[in-house]
Amino acid sequence: MLRVFARSGRRYRPIEHDLIEDLGLGLTVWEGTYGGDMARWLRWIDAAGILIPTGAERATAAEQMADEAARRAKAAAQRADREKLRADELEAKLARYAAKLRDAGLSPNGE
């Protein structure tokens, strides 16, 4: 059981809900892996009781976000390439039709 106390003058008083109001932070016991060791650890929490990520957790999250952004960018580039190919094919098809109209003595522009 974790009990947190704050100094008030010359005395210490227990802090409710493990939150140090002056800091807007608290402590909690967390079970998990840190530095390769699985154990129970003291972890900082914010005023809402949410764990504050460690540097390694923030780095991992940033890497995952970067990987996801790269995947989305690659997918968007592939879609753009497909649309460009489709547009080029349509342009070539229109050019062939225009040539057929010219060959038939008709103007493709209505002239």
C-alpha positions in Angstrom: 0.0 0.0 0.0 1.3 3.4 -0.9 0.8 6.3 1.5 1.8 9.8 0.5 2.3 12.6 3.0 2.9 16.3 2.5 4.7 18.6 4.9 2.4 21.2 6.5 4.5 23.5 8.7 6.3 21.2 11.1 4.0 18.2 10.6 3.2 15.8 7.8 -0.4 15.1 6.7 -1.6 12.3 4.6 -2.5 13.2 1.0 -5.8 11.9 -0.3 -5.9 10.2 -3.6 -2.1 10.2 -3.9 -2.2 13.7 -5.4 0.2 16.4 -4.4 -2.1 19.4 -5.2 0.6 22.0 -5.1 2.3 20.1 -8.0 -0.7 18.8 -9.8 1.0 15.4 -9.7 0.7 12.2 -7.8 2.3 8.9 -7.3 0.9 5.5 -7.8 2.1 1.9 -7.7 2.4 0.5 -11.2 3.2 -3.1 -12.2 5.0 -3.5 -15.4 8.4 -3.6 -17.2 10.9 -0.8 -16.8 14.5 -1.0 -17.9 14.0 -4.6 -18.8 12.8 -5.6 -15.3 9.2 -6.7 -14.5 8.2 -5.4 -11.0 6.0 -3.0 -9.1 7.2 0.6 -9.5 6.3 4.0 -8.3 5.0 6.1 -11.2 4.0 9.7 -11.6 0.4 10.4 -12.4 -1.2 13.6 -13.5 -4.2 15.3 -11.8 -6.6 13.1 -13.6 -4.8 9.9 -12.4 -3.3 9.1 -15.8 0.3 7.7 -15.8 2.9 10.2 -17.1 4.9 8.3 -19.7 8.6 7.7 -19.2 11.1 9.0 -21.7 11.3 5.5 -23.2 7.5 5.3 -23.5 7.4 8.8 -25.1 10.1 7.7 -27.6 8.3 4.5 -28.5 5.0 6.4 -29.0 6.8 9.0 -31.1 8.3 6.2 -33.2 4.9 4.6 -33.7 3.3 7.9 -34.7 6.2 8.5 -37.2 5.8 5.0 -38.6 2.0 5.4 -39.0 2.5 8.8 -40.6 5.0 7.3 -43.0 2.6 4.5 -43.9 -0.2 7.0 -44.5 2.1 9.1 -46.7 3.2 6.1 -48.7 -0.4 5.0 -49.2 -1.3 8.6 -50.3 1.6 8.6 -52.7 0.5 5.3 -54.2 -3.1 6.6 -54.6 -1.7 9.7 -56.3 0.4 7.6 -58.6 -2.7 5.5 -59.5 -4.7 8.6 -60.2 -2.0 10.1 -62.3 -1.8 6.9 -64.3 -5.5 6.9 -64.8 -5.5 10.5 -65.8 -2.7 9.8 -68.3 -4.6 6.9 -69.7 -7.8 9.0 -70.1 -5.8 11.8 -71.8 -4.2 9.3 -74.3 -7.7 7.9 -75.0 -9.1 11.4 -75.6 -6.2 12.1 -77.9 -6.9 8.9 -79.9 -10.6 9.9 -80.2 -9.6 13.4 -81.3 -7.3 11.9 -84.0 -10.1 9.6 -85.2 -12.4 12.6 -85.5 -9.8 14.6 -87.4 -9.2 11.6 -89.7 -12.9 11.4 -90.4 -12.9 15.1 -91.3 -14.6 16.2 -88.1 -13.2 18.7 -85.7 -13.1 17.4 -82.1 -13.6 21.0 -80.9 -16.9 21.4 -82.8 -15.3 23.7 -85.4 
